[in-house]
Amino acid sequence: MHTQSQSTPRSAGGGGGQILAETLRRQAHACRDRTAFVFGERRTSYSSLDELTNRVAQALAAAGCEPGARAAVLAGDSDHVYEVIGGCAKAGVVSLGINWRLAPPEIRFILEDSGARVLFVDAEFYSKVAAAIGDLEGLATVVVLEGAVEGLTAYAAWRDAAPAIDPCLTQSADDPVVQMYTSGTTGLPKGVVLANRSFFAVVDAMAAAGDGWIGWRGDDVSLLNIPSFHIGGLWWAMTGLNAGATGVILRAFNPGQVIDQVQRHRVTKVCMVPAMMQMVLAEPAAASADWSSLEAIVYGGSPIPRTLLERAMDTFGCEFAQIYGLTETGNTAVCLRHADHLDPSGERLKAAGRPYPGVRVEIIDREGRALPPREVGEIRVHSPANMLGYWNRPEATEATLRDGWVYTGDAGYLDEQGFVFVHDRVKDMIIYAGENVYPAEIESVLCAHPDVVEAAVIGVPDERWGEAVKAIVVRREGSDLRARALLAHARASLADFKVPKTVDWIDALPRTPSGKIKKAQLRTPYWEGRERQVN
């Protein structure tokens, strides 16, 4: 491996600011003693982060990892996790975070599918994979990140045995740097391969256009509460790193810790999914907490009920921005800015936002033809952050990534001002008496009822109409809400054909490890024995 003194700045070649390894080098000299990460009582400066990631890169090379190899992480988030991600980037190794909530067979599948050479694992998760990884070909090294496992190397000793010398590999913005496995709701997960540019290209395009977005600064303090094995979490961390901000890391999301850490570290920027926001607001301490340091909350990942958003805006008292994107688009491609949240009519709050500079969004029909404003079709995205493809899945890649466009599988429309309105997943669409019905719209209305915790809407067979709309609802604890009252609530906001015909009550909705509702599991009892899941 080529070596160069860690203290000498240089360009690594290629896309400059769109390369993670180069970002680490640049910030080490621009920010030096500024804190990059806080994890519990541990603090890591930007200069130390550069040195530690050099050591990780050298240790990976010593373990036989050549550029293009895969290294897996099965751990709660920590400063060590981000050292590994940065060290992999400097070594040209592709890092892949694994959701620790997955079952052992699912973890084994990802390790086997990716061909990971190294596994970084927390001691508390090792027992669930020890038997599963014993005969995996190619997995040569297992390193314990947090805790201790007898017979295995501890991360700090493994890292510190390597020299703090920058490998200085020539890299480009198009080189793969991260592989993320989509959980999906059916079938085996697919490894989404993301390039360096996936984490920086959209931010660069905004800067070139003079778009300040949410006003990132070097003195910002960002809360890293979304797991790094999710695109939203890793993208948020990389965006803060690119700005020279300080990231306060939570090992896992905990609403009480969010309240504590925001106040303790005077956090200025937070990214959350709506379910997280709801859990934080449900904490008794939320009402009296000091949220005055917060400047911006970015949210996305799923539709947000209007009532939840209004409560959040009232409680947190800061700017809000909604983002829309996929793992395949390198996270965010569309944003609803804070000014749009202040629209007195409330119409803008129904939108996902408008594309960023450098990003194009089109709505197409089944033949691939662009549709005019307000006609619903499939959303496709052309972004400089789009994925390279699915790992070892050429057919799936060809189906999703065509001519630079990611076909999202989401149904929606554009209005005359270019705002994107997301209706639902195309595959979740219900066809009732020839009308296209999108569950997300109905779910949002149902969730606005004060006695509804969450709801899922599915299509079930109907001999007369083809499919009928069914709601599966979780009631607030202690509530005696009945179907008649809930449907009356729905009729006040929905066309008659969209109002559910029946309501089932459930204690909790089934979810994937990443939090997606398992719609296929909910449908199964109603479609069992039928060849097609449409009628």
BELURPE-V236966 format. One line per field, one symbol per residue. psi: psi as a letter, one per 20 degrees, with the letter a starting at -180 (. if undefined). Layout:
BEGIN
psi = ???
END
This chain:
BEGIN
psi = pqqqphioqrpjrbjdikpgghgggghhhhheiqpgqpocippprhhhggghhgggghhgghjjorpirppqpnqqqrhhghggghhgghijqpqoppoiiqqghhgggggghhkphqppqqhiihhiighhihjpphnhpppogpaqppiqpqgggggiiqqlpphlqprrhipqhqpppphaiqrqqqoooprghhihgggghgghjkoidjlprhjqoppnipqiiqhgggggghggghikrppopphqpohhhggghgggjlphpqpqqhhggghghiphihhjqojhhphpppqahrqpqhhgghgghhghkaqqppqparghjkcpiqporhhhijohhihhiiqhaqqrpipqpqpqaijjppqrqjppappqpoqijqrhapokmhghghhhopkippohjqparqahjjppopgrpgiippookipppohhgghgggiipijpgrqpprpqpohgjfqqpppopoqqpiqkprgghghhghhiiqqhiipqhqpqqqhqppqrhjippnhhhhhghhjpiqhqkq.
END
